């Protein structure tokens, strides 16, 4: 799945922790959903989008720098009609592309991006209850069903070899009782699941992926339920369920939910590995340390001298002034990249997953089969870790009838 360039960078990063393994490129702030846990459509709405010519220059720079992987995210990447062309620019230069999407795309668009080289996909799925997912997505009826249709399309068109598919699931009060079922569902359709705990901030400290809704913060009496859930899913992973997250990352989810210090930055003086292992690119092509923070001024990733700027001490010092006071995040890829490159146990697990023998894929899976899997799993008589008095079987007008018609 990875190009020779990507493998070379991964190997160097594993040894020296100073190669740009991973870049999040927010190619747009536009989105067709208004998810409760996300602030991105507002946080990046002040900047324009890169032109395709600027994307080409960014891809040239990333190839020169040896960037192993670029995550194309947003907003919603499929909002850009030139998404396939953007993917092609990076893949043709040996920079591996991962797409992060809500899955609300037509089959024709999905075929386009796969043909362009987009064979690494992450789709958001927070619940197997359609009404709960639609509510989390901002009240968009049938968005759960649309996501499953897209997932089915990906299993029809992605090659079984050299591809990777995962579900991105935000762990929050609204879906704690659904997490185990999402992992079971992902395993049934040969998709990994990766958890990200909800991030909350205040209006005086706006951050891109952090909701302002203070009711989303975990209450102290709820933390034991979070701990139990994490131990349950850890056990599921050991039983063979397709959960991507490392043990250290899972432990840090507990700490983050409790608003206590995490451990994943301890081997780097308590500071994240931006920009030496990862960084972000805003929709207009400007460098950012991560998805939460920006630096003063504008450093364009499409400028010809960006590779030289990236390695300069002046630039590194400027980034450090932003990252050092940061209390930290748990945005999945950033912690997992540091953990994978700095901690031996996780490094070995990632090597086995991507370079040795990944589990076989039971593809294709039709939309009707996916709905049937979801209904079977969510209706199984099993004990689930859920918050007392916090219902998760929400309904929105029209969604239950569609599910019932397919049962």
C-alpha positions as a Markdown table, in Angstrom:
| # | Residue | x | y | z |
|---|---|---|---|---|
| 1 | Unk | 0.0 | 0.0 | 0.0 |
| 2 | Unk | 2.8 | 2.4 | 0.8 |
| 3 | Unk | 5.2 | 3.7 | -1.9 |
| 4 | Unk | 9.0 | 3.3 | -1.6 |
| 5 | Unk | 9.2 | 7.0 | -0.5 |
| 6 | Unk | 6.6 | 6.5 | 2.2 |
| 7 | Unk | 8.4 | 3.3 | 3.5 |
| 8 | Unk | 11.7 | 5.1 | 3.5 |
| 9 | Unk | 10.3 | 8.0 | 5.6 |
| 10 | Unk | 8.5 | 5.6 | 8.0 |
| 11 | Unk | 11.8 | 3.7 | 8.5 |
| 12 | Unk | 13.7 | 6.9 | 9.2 |
| 13 | Unk | 11.0 | 8.3 | 11.5 |
| 14 | Unk | 11.0 | 5.0 | 13.5 |
| 15 | Unk | 14.8 | 5.3 | 14.0 |
| 16 | Unk | 15.3 | 9.1 | 14.4 |
| 17 | Unk | 11.8 | 10.6 | 15.0 |
| 18 | Unk | 12.7 | 13.5 | 12.6 |
| 19 | Unk | 11.0 | 12.7 | 9.3 |
| 20 | Unk | 7.6 | 14.1 | 8.2 |
| 21 | Unk | 5.5 | 11.0 | 8.4 |
| 22 | Unk | 2.0 | 12.5 | 8.4 |
| 23 | Unk | 0.4 | 15.7 | 7.2 |
| 24 | Unk | -3.3 | 16.7 | 7.7 |
| 25 | Unk | -4.4 | 18.8 | 4.7 |
| 26 | Unk | -7.7 | 20.6 | 5.3 |
| 27 | Unk | -8.5 | 21.0 | 1.6 |
| 28 | Unk | -11.8 | 22.8 | 2.4 |
| 29 | Unk | -13.8 | 24.1 | 5.3 |
| 30 | Unk | -17.1 | 23.3 | 3.5 |
| 31 | Unk | -19.2 | 20.4 | 4.8 |
| 32 | Unk | -22.6 | 19.0 | 4.2 |
| 33 | Unk | -23.1 | 18.2 | 7.9 |
| 34 | Unk | -22.9 | 20.2 | 11.1 |
| 35 | Unk | -21.7 | 17.6 | 13.6 |
| 36 | Unk | -22.1 | 18.4 | 17.2 |
| 37 | Unk | -18.6 | 17.5 | 18.2 |
| 38 | Unk | -16.9 | 19.5 | 15.4 |
| 39 | Unk | -16.1 | 23.2 | 14.9 |
| 40 | Unk | -14.2 | 23.0 | 11.7 |
| 41 | Unk | -16.7 | 24.7 | 9.3 |
| 42 | Unk | -16.4 | 27.8 | 11.5 |
| 43 | Unk | -12.7 | 27.7 | 12.5 |
| 44 | Unk | -11.4 | 27.5 | 8.9 |
| 45 | Unk | -14.1 | 29.6 | 7.2 |
| 46 | Unk | -11.8 | 32.6 | 7.2 |
| 47 | Unk | -9.4 | 31.3 | 4.6 |
| 48 | Unk | -9.8 | 30.5 | 0.9 |
| 49 | Unk | -9.1 | 27.1 | -0.8 |
| 50 | Unk | -5.9 | 26.2 | -2.6 |
| 51 | Unk | -6.0 | 26.1 | -6.4 |
| 52 | Unk | -5.0 | 22.9 | -8.1 |
| 53 | Unk | -1.8 | 24.5 | -9.2 |
| 54 | Unk | -1.0 | 25.3 | -5.6 |
| 55 | Unk | -1.8 | 21.7 | -4.6 |
| 56 | Unk | 0.7 | 20.5 | -7.3 |
| 57 | Unk | 3.4 | 22.7 | -5.8 |
| 58 | Unk | 2.6 | 21.4 | -2.3 |
| 59 | Unk | 2.8 | 17.9 | -3.6 |
| 60 | Unk | 6.2 | 18.7 | -5.2 |
| 61 | Unk | 7.5 | 20.0 | -1.9 |
| 62 | Unk | 6.1 | 17.1 | 0.1 |
| 63 | Unk | 7.9 | 14.7 | -2.3 |
| 64 | Unk | 11.1 | 16.6 | -1.8 |
| 65 | Unk | 10.7 | 16.5 | 1.9 |
| 66 | Unk | 9.8 | 12.8 | 2.0 |
| 67 | Unk | 6.4 | 13.2 | 3.5 |
| 68 | Unk | 5.1 | 9.6 | 3.9 |
| 69 | Unk | 1.3 | 10.3 | 4.1 |
| 70 | Unk | -1.1 | 13.1 | 3.6 |
| 71 | Unk | -4.6 | 13.0 | 5.1 |
| 72 | Unk | -7.1 | 14.8 | 2.9 |
| 73 | Unk | -9.8 | 16.1 | 5.2 |
| 74 | Unk | -12.0 | 19.2 | 5.7 |
| 75 | Unk | -14.7 | 20.0 | 6.2 |
| 76 | Unk | -15.8 | 17.4 | 3.8 |
| 77 | Unk | -13.2 | 16.5 | 1.1 |
| 78 | Unk | -15.9 | 15.5 | -1.4 |
| 79 | Unk | -17.1 | 19.1 | -1.4 |
| 80 | Unk | -14.2 | 19.7 | -3.7 |
| 81 | Unk | -15.1 | 18.6 | -7.3 |
| 82 | Unk | -11.4 | 18.3 | -8.0 |
| 83 | Unk | -10.8 | 15.8 | -5.2 |
| 84 | Unk | -9.7 | 13.1 | -7.6 |
| 85 | Unk | -7.2 | 15.4 | -9.2 |
| 86 | Unk | -5.8 | 16.4 | -5.8 |
| 87 | Unk | -5.3 | 12.8 | -4.9 |
| 88 | Unk | -3.6 | 12.1 | -8.2 |
| 89 | Unk | -1.1 | 14.9 | -7.6 |
| 90 | Unk | 0.1 | 13.4 | -4.3 |
| 91 | Unk | 0.0 | 9.7 | -5.3 |
| 92 | Unk | 1.8 | 10.3 | -8.6 |
| 93 | Unk | 4.7 | 11.7 | -6.5 |
| 94 | Unk | 4.8 | 8.7 | -4.1 |
| 95 | Unk | 3.1 | 10.5 | -1.2 |
| 96 | Unk | 0.5 | 8.1 | 0.2 |
| 97 | Unk | -3.1 | 9.6 | 0.4 |
| 98 | Unk | -5.6 | 8.9 | 3.1 |
| 99 | Unk | -9.1 | 10.3 | 2.9 |
| 100 | Unk | -11.2 | 11.3 | 5.9 |
| 101 | Unk | -14.9 | 11.7 | 5.0 |
| 102 | Unk | -18.4 | 11.5 | 6.3 |
| 103 | Unk | -19.2 | 9.2 | 3.4 |
| 104 | Unk | -21.9 | 11.3 | 1.8 |
| 105 | Unk | -20.7 | 10.9 | -1.7 |
| 106 | Unk | -22.1 | 9.3 | -4.9 |
| 107 | Unk | -20.7 | 6.0 | -6.2 |
| 108 | Unk | -19.4 | 7.8 | -9.3 |
| 109 | Unk | -17.3 | 10.2 | -7.2 |
| 110 | Unk | -16.1 | 7.3 | -5.1 |
| 111 | Unk | -15.0 | 5.4 | -8.2 |
| 112 | Unk | -13.2 | 8.6 | -9.4 |
| 113 | Unk | -11.1 | 9.0 | -6.2 |
| 114 | Unk | -10.2 | 5.3 | -6.2 |
| 115 | Unk | -9.1 | 5.4 | -9.8 |
| 116 | Unk | -6.9 | 8.4 | -8.9 |
| 117 | Unk | -5.1 | 6.3 | -6.3 |
| 118 | Unk | -7.2 | 7.0 | -3.2 |
| 119 | Unk | -7.1 | 3.5 | -1.6 |
| 120 | Unk | -7.0 | 4.4 | 2.1 |
| 121 | Unk | -10.3 | 5.6 | 3.5 |
| 122 | Unk | -11.7 | 6.6 | 6.8 |
| 123 | Unk | -15.5 | 7.2 | 7.2 |
| 124 | Unk | -17.1 | 8.7 | 10.3 |
| 125 | Unk | -19.5 | 6.3 | 12.1 |
| 126 | Unk | -20.5 | 7.0 | 15.7 |
| 127 | Unk | -23.5 | 4.7 | 16.2 |
| 128 | Unk | -25.4 | 1.8 | 14.7 |
| 129 | Unk | -28.6 | 3.5 | 15.6 |
| 130 | Unk | -29.6 | 5.6 | 12.6 |
| 131 | Unk | -31.4 | 8.2 | 14.6 |
| 132 | Unk | -28.5 | 8.6 | 17.0 |
| 133 | Unk | -26.0 | 9.1 | 14.2 |
| 134 | Unk | -28.3 | 11.5 | 12.4 |
| 135 | Unk | -28.7 | 13.5 | 15.6 |
| 136 | Unk | -24.9 | 13.6 | 16.2 |
| 137 | Unk | -24.4 | 14.7 | 12.6 |
| 138 | Unk | -26.6 | 17.8 | 13.3 |
| 139 | Unk | -30.0 | 16.5 | 12.7 |
| 140 | Unk | -29.6 | 15.3 | 9.1 |
| 141 | Unk | -32.1 | 12.5 | 8.5 |
| 142 | Unk | -30.9 | 9.4 | 6.7 |
| 143 | Unk | -27.2 | 10.5 | 6.9 |
| 144 | Unk | -26.5 | 7.1 | 8.6 |
| 145 | Unk | -27.9 | 5.3 | 5.6 |
| 146 | Unk | -26.1 | 7.5 | 3.2 |
| 147 | Unk | -22.8 | 6.7 | 5.0 |
| 148 | Unk | -23.5 | 2.9 | 4.8 |
| 149 | Unk | -24.2 | 3.2 | 1.0 |
| 150 | Unk | -20.9 | 4.9 | 0.5 |
| 151 | Unk | -19.1 | 2.3 | 2.6 |
| 152 | Unk | -20.7 | -0.4 | 0.5 |
| 153 | Unk | -19.5 | 1.4 | -2.7 |
| 154 | Unk | -16.0 | 1.5 | -1.4 |
| 155 | Unk | -16.0 | -2.3 | -0.7 |
| 156 | Unk | -17.2 | -2.8 | -4.3 |
| 157 | Unk | -14.4 | -0.7 | -5.9 |
| 158 | Unk | -11.4 | -0.8 | -3.6 |
| 159 | Unk | -9.0 | -3.6 | -4.4 |
| 160 | Unk | -8.7 | -6.1 | -1.6 |
| 161 | Unk | -5.0 | -6.0 | -1.8 |
| 162 | Unk | -3.2 | -2.7 | -1.1 |
| 163 | Unk | -6.1 | -0.9 | 0.5 |
| 164 | Unk | -7.1 | 0.1 | 4.0 |
| 165 | Unk | -10.6 | 1.1 | 5.3 |
| 166 | Unk | -11.5 | 2.3 | 8.8 |
| 167 | Unk | -14.3 | 3.8 | 10.8 |
| 168 | Unk | -13.6 | 7.0 | 12.7 |
| 169 | Unk | -15.7 | 7.0 | 15.9 |
| 170 | Unk | -15.9 | 9.9 | 18.3 |
| 171 | Unk | -16.3 | 8.7 | 21.9 |
| 172 | Unk | -18.8 | 11.0 | 23.6 |
| 173 | Unk | -21.6 | 11.0 | 26.1 |
| 174 | Unk | -24.1 | 10.6 | 23.2 |
| 175 | Unk | -22.8 | 7.3 | 22.0 |
| 176 | Unk | -20.9 | 5.6 | 24.9 |
| 177 | Unk | -23.3 | 2.6 | 24.7 |
| 178 | Unk | -22.8 | 2.3 | 21.0 |
| 179 | Unk | -19.0 | 2.0 | 20.8 |
| 180 | Unk | -18.7 | -1.7 | 21.2 |
| 181 | Unk | -21.3 | -2.3 | 18.5 |
| 182 | Unk | -19.5 | 0.0 | 16.1 |
| 183 | Unk | -16.3 | -2.1 | 16.5 |
| 184 | Unk | -18.2 | -5.3 | 16.0 |
| 185 | Unk | -19.9 | -3.9 | 12.9 |
| 186 | Unk | -16.5 | -2.7 | 11.5 |
| 187 | Unk | -15.1 | -6.2 | 12.1 |
| 188 | Unk | -18.0 | -7.8 | 10.3 |
| 189 | Unk | -17.4 | -5.8 | 7.2 |
| 190 | Unk | -13.6 | -5.9 | 7.4 |
| 191 | Unk | -13.1 | -2.3 | 8.5 |
| 192 | Unk | -10.9 | -1.2 | 11.4 |
| 193 | Unk | -12.3 | 1.2 | 14.0 |
| 194 | Unk | -10.3 | 4.1 | 15.5 |
| 195 | Unk | -11.6 | 6.0 | 18.6 |
| 196 | Unk | -11.2 | 9.7 | 19.2 |
| 197 | Unk | -12.5 | 11.2 | 22.5 |
| 198 | Unk | -14.6 | 14.3 | 22.2 |
| 199 | Unk | -12.7 | 17.6 | 22.6 |
| 200 | Unk | -14.4 | 20.6 | 24.2 |
| 201 | Unk | -13.1 | 24.2 | 24.4 |
| 202 | Unk | -14.5 | 27.6 | 25.3 |
| 203 | Unk | -15.2 | 30.6 | 23.1 |
| 204 | Unk | -12.2 | 32.5 | 24.3 |
| 205 | Unk | -10.0 | 29.6 | 23.1 |
| 206 | Unk | -11.5 | 28.5 | 19.7 |
| 207 | Unk | -9.9 | 25.4 | 18.3 |
| 208 | Unk | -10.9 | 23.7 | 15.0 |
| 209 | Unk | -12.2 | 20.3 | 16.0 |
| 210 | Unk | -13.4 | 21.2 | 19.5 |
| 211 | Unk | -17.0 | 21.8 | 20.2 |
| 212 | Unk | -18.1 | 24.8 | 22.3 |
| 213 | Unk | -20.9 | 22.8 | 23.9 |
| 214 | Unk | -19.9 | 22.5 | 27.6 |
| 215 | Unk | -22.6 | 19.8 | 28.1 |
| 216 | Unk | -20.4 | 17.4 | 26.2 |
| 217 | Unk | -17.7 | 17.4 | 28.9 |
| 218 | Unk | -17.6 | 14.2 | 30.9 |
| 219 | Unk | -18.9 | 14.5 | 34.4 |
| 220 | Unk | -16.8 | 13.1 | 37.2 |
| 221 | Unk | -19.4 | 10.4 | 38.1 |
| 222 | Unk | -19.3 | 9.3 | 34.4 |
| 223 | Unk | -15.6 | 8.6 | 34.2 |
| 224 | Unk | -15.8 | 5.0 | 35.6 |
| 225 | Unk | -18.1 | 4.2 | 32.7 |
| 226 | Unk | -15.4 | 5.5 | 30.3 |
| 227 | Unk | -12.8 | 3.4 | 32.0 |
| 228 | Unk | -15.0 | 0.3 | 31.8 |
| 229 | Unk | -15.7 | 0.9 | 28.1 |
| 230 | Unk | -12.0 | 1.3 | 27.3 |
| 231 | Unk | -11.1 | -1.9 | 29.1 |
| 232 | Unk | -14.0 | -3.7 | 27.2 |
| 233 | Unk | -12.8 | -2.6 | 23.8 |
| 234 | Unk | -9.2 | -3.4 | 24.7 |
| 235 | Unk | -10.3 | -6.9 | 25.5 |
| 236 | Unk | -12.2 | -7.0 | 22.2 |
| 237 | Unk | -9.1 | -6.1 | 20.2 |
| 238 | Unk | -7.2 | -8.9 | 21.9 |
| 239 | Unk | -10.0 | -11.3 | 20.9 |
| 240 | Unk | -9.5 | -10.3 | 17.3 |
| 241 | Unk | -11.9 | -7.4 | 16.7 |
| 242 | Unk | -10.5 | -4.8 | 14.3 |
| 243 | Unk | -9.7 | -1.9 | 16.7 |
| 244 | Unk | -6.7 | 0.1 | 15.5 |
| 245 | Unk | -5.8 | 1.9 | 18.7 |
| 246 | Unk | -2.7 | 1.0 | 20.7 |
| 247 | Unk | -2.8 | 0.2 | 24.5 |
| 248 | Unk | -1.0 | 3.5 | 25.4 |
| 249 | Unk | -3.5 | 5.5 | 23.3 |
| 250 | Unk | -6.4 | 3.8 | 25.0 |
| 251 | Unk | -5.0 | 4.5 | 28.4 |
| 252 | Unk | -4.6 | 8.2 | 27.4 |
| 253 | Unk | -8.2 | 8.4 | 26.4 |
| 254 | Unk | -9.1 | 7.7 | 30.0 |
| 255 | Unk | -6.8 | 10.4 | 31.2 |
| 256 | Unk | -8.0 | 12.9 | 28.6 |
| 257 | Unk | -11.6 | 12.3 | 29.5 |
| 258 | Unk | -10.7 | 13.0 | 33.1 |
| 259 | Unk | -8.9 | 16.1 | 32.1 |
| 260 | Unk | -5.6 | 14.8 | 33.6 |
| 261 | Unk | -2.2 | 14.8 | 31.8 |
| 262 | Unk | -1.7 | 12.2 | 29.0 |
| 263 | Unk | 1.5 | 10.3 | 28.6 |
| 264 | Unk | 2.1 | 10.1 | 24.8 |
| 265 | Unk | 4.4 | 13.2 | 24.8 |
| 266 | Unk | 6.6 | 12.1 | 27.7 |
| 267 | Unk | 9.5 | 11.0 | 25.5 |
| 268 | Unk | 9.6 | 14.5 | 23.8 |
| 269 | Unk | 9.9 | 16.8 | 26.8 |
| 270 | Unk | 6.1 | 17.0 | 27.2 |
| 271 | Unk | 5.7 | 18.6 | 23.7 |
| 272 | Unk | 4.1 | 17.0 | 20.6 |
| 273 | Unk | 6.2 | 16.0 | 17.6 |
| 274 | Unk | 5.0 | 18.8 | 15.3 |
| 275 | Unk | 6.6 | 19.6 | 12.9 |
| 276 | Unk | 9.2 | 16.9 | 12.9 |
| 277 | Unk | 6.7 | 13.9 | 12.6 |
| 278 | Unk | 3.5 | 15.7 | 11.6 |
| 279 | Unk | 1.9 | 19.0 | 10.9 |
| 280 | Unk | -1.2 | 20.5 | 9.2 |
| 281 | Unk | -2.0 | 22.5 | 6.1 |
| 282 | Unk | -4.9 | 25.0 | 6.1 |
| 283 | Unk | -7.3 | 25.2 | 3.1 |
| 284 | Unk | -5.3 | 28.1 | 1.7 |
| 285 | Unk | -2.0 | 26.2 | 1.8 |
| 286 | Unk | -0.6 | 27.8 | 5.0 |
| 287 | Unk | 1.4 | 25.7 | 7.4 |
| 288 | Unk | -0.2 | 25.0 | 10.8 |
| 289 | Unk | 1.4 | 23.1 | 13.7 |
| 290 | Unk | -1.8 | 20.9 | 14.0 |
| 291 | Unk | -5.5 | 21.1 | 13.6 |
| 292 | Unk | -6.0 | 23.2 | 16.7 |
| 293 | Unk | -3.3 | 25.9 | 16.4 |
| 294 | Unk | -1.9 | 28.4 | 13.9 |
| 295 | Unk | 1.4 | 30.3 | 14.0 |
| 296 | Unk | 1.6 | 34.1 | 13.5 |
| 297 | Unk | 2.1 | 35.2 | 9.9 |
| 298 | Unk | 1.8 | 33.0 | 6.8 |
| 299 | Unk | 4.1 | 30.3 | 5.7 |
| 300 | Unk | 2.9 | 28.9 | 2.4 |
| 301 | Unk | 3.5 | 25.2 | 1.9 |
| 302 | Unk | 3.3 | 25.8 | -1.9 |
| 303 | Unk | 6.3 | 28.2 | -1.9 |
| 304 | Unk | 9.4 | 26.8 | -3.6 |
| 305 | Unk | 11.5 | 27.4 | -0.5 |
| 306 | Unk | 9.1 | 25.6 | 1.9 |
| 307 | Unk | 11.3 | 22.5 | 2.3 |
| 308 | Unk | 14.2 | 24.8 | 3.4 |
| 309 | Unk | 12.0 | 26.8 | 5.7 |
| 310 | Unk | 10.7 | 23.6 | 7.2 |
| 311 | Unk | 14.2 | 22.5 | 8.3 |
| 312 | Unk | 15.3 | 25.9 | 9.5 |
| 313 | Unk | 15.9 | 26.6 | 13.2 |
| 314 | Unk | 14.0 | 29.9 | 13.1 |
| 315 | Unk | 10.9 | 28.1 | 11.8 |
| 316 | Unk | 11.2 | 25.3 | 14.4 |
| 317 | Unk | 11.5 | 27.8 | 17.2 |
| 318 | Unk | 8.4 | 29.6 | 16.0 |
| 319 | Unk | 6.4 | 26.4 | 16.0 |
| 320 | Unk | 7.7 | 25.5 | 19.4 |
| 321 | Unk | 6.4 | 28.8 | 20.9 |
| 322 | Unk | 3.0 | 27.6 | 19.9 |
| 323 | Unk | 3.2 | 23.9 | 20.8 |
| 324 | Unk | 5.1 | 24.1 | 24.1 |
| 325 | Unk | 2.3 | 25.7 | 26.1 |
| 326 | Unk | -0.4 | 23.4 | 24.6 |
| 327 | Unk | -2.0 | 21.1 | 27.1 |
| 328 | Unk | -2.3 | 18.4 | 24.5 |
| 329 | Unk | -4.9 | 16.6 | 22.4 |
| 330 | Unk | -6.1 | 13.1 | 21.6 |
| 331 | Unk | -6.8 | 13.5 | 17.9 |
| 332 | Unk | -6.0 | 9.9 | 17.0 |
| 333 | Unk | -3.3 | 10.2 | 14.3 |
| 334 | Unk | -1.1 | 12.7 | 16.1 |
| 335 | Unk | -0.7 | 10.7 | 19.4 |
| 336 | Unk | -0.6 | 7.4 | 17.5 |
| 337 | Unk | 2.2 | 8.7 | 15.2 |
| 338 | Unk | 4.3 | 9.7 | 18.2 |
| 339 | Unk | 3.5 | 6.4 | 20.1 |
| 340 | Unk | 4.3 | 4.3 | 17.0 |
| 341 | Unk | 7.6 | 6.1 | 16.4 |
| 342 | Unk | 8.8 | 6.4 | 20.0 |
| 343 | Unk | 7.4 | 3.4 | 21.8 |
| 344 | Unk | 8.6 | -0.1 | 20.9 |
| 345 | Unk | 5.5 | -2.1 | 21.6 |
| 346 | Unk | 3.3 | 0.1 | 19.4 |
| 347 | Unk | 6.0 | 0.2 | 16.7 |
| 348 | Unk | 6.0 | -3.6 | 16.5 |
| 349 | Unk | 2.1 | -3.7 | 16.3 |
| 350 | Unk | 2.0 | -1.2 | 13.4 |
| 351 | Unk | 4.7 | -3.1 | 11.5 |
| 352 | Unk | 2.7 | -6.3 | 11.8 |
| 353 | Unk | -0.5 | -4.5 | 10.7 |
| 354 | Unk | 0.8 | -2.7 | 7.6 |
| 355 | Unk | 3.9 | -4.5 | 6.5 |
| 356 | Unk | 3.2 | -8.2 | 7.4 |
| 357 | Unk | -0.1 | -9.9 | 7.1 |
| 358 | Unk | -3.2 | -7.7 | 7.3 |
| 359 | Unk | -6.5 | -9.5 | 7.9 |
| 360 | Unk | -8.4 | -10.7 | 4.8 |
| 361 | Unk | -11.2 | -8.5 | 3.6 |
| 362 | Unk | -14.7 | -10.0 | 3.2 |
| 363 | Unk | -15.6 | -7.7 | 0.3 |
| 364 | Unk | -17.7 | -6.6 | -1.4 |
| 365 | Unk | -20.5 | -6.0 | 1.2 |
| 366 | Unk | -23.7 | -4.6 | -0.1 |
| 367 | Unk | -25.7 | -1.8 | 1.5 |
| 368 | Unk | -28.5 | -4.2 | 2.4 |
| 369 | Unk | -26.0 | -6.6 | 4.0 |
| 370 | Unk | -24.5 | -3.7 | 6.0 |
| 371 | Unk | -27.9 | -2.7 | 7.3 |
| 372 | Unk | -28.6 | -6.3 | 8.2 |
| 373 | Unk | -25.2 | -6.5 | 10.1 |
| 374 | Unk | -26.0 | -3.3 | 12.0 |
| 375 | Unk | -29.5 | -4.5 | 12.9 |
| 376 | Unk | -28.2 | -7.9 | 14.1 |
| 377 | Unk | -25.4 | -6.4 | 16.2 |
| 378 | Unk | -27.4 | -3.6 | 17.8 |
| 379 | Unk | -30.2 | -6.0 | 18.8 |
| 380 | Unk | -27.9 | -8.7 | 20.3 |
| 381 | Unk | -28.7 | -9.4 | 23.9 |
| 382 | Unk | -25.4 | -8.4 | 25.4 |
| 383 | Unk | -24.4 | -6.2 | 28.3 |
| 384 | Unk | -23.1 | -2.9 | 27.1 |
| 385 | Unk | -21.3 | -0.1 | 28.9 |
| 386 | Unk | -23.6 | 2.9 | 28.8 |
| 387 | Unk | -24.5 | 5.9 | 30.9 |
| 388 | Unk | -27.5 | 5.4 | 33.2 |
| 389 | Unk | -30.5 | 7.3 | 31.9 |
| 390 | Unk | -28.7 | 8.4 | 28.7 |
| 391 | Unk | -30.7 | 6.9 | 25.8 |
| 392 | Unk | -29.0 | 6.3 | 22.6 |
| 393 | Unk | -31.8 | 4.8 | 20.5 |
| 394 | Unk | -32.9 | 8.2 | 19.1 |
| 395 | Unk | -35.2 | 8.4 | 16.1 |
| 396 | Unk | -35.6 | 11.1 | 13.4 |
| 397 | Unk | -38.6 | 11.3 | 11.1 |
| 398 | Unk | -38.3 | 8.8 | 8.2 |
| 399 | Unk | -35.2 | 6.9 | 9.2 |
| 400 | Unk | -36.8 | 4.0 | 11.0 |
| 401 | Unk | -39.1 | 3.2 | 8.1 |
| 402 | Unk | -36.1 | 2.9 | 5.8 |
| 403 | Unk | -34.4 | 0.5 | 8.2 |
| 404 | Unk | -37.6 | -1.5 | 8.7 |
| 405 | Unk | -38.1 | -1.9 | 4.9 |
| 406 | Unk | -34.7 | -3.5 | 4.6 |
| 407 | Unk | -35.0 | -5.9 | 7.5 |
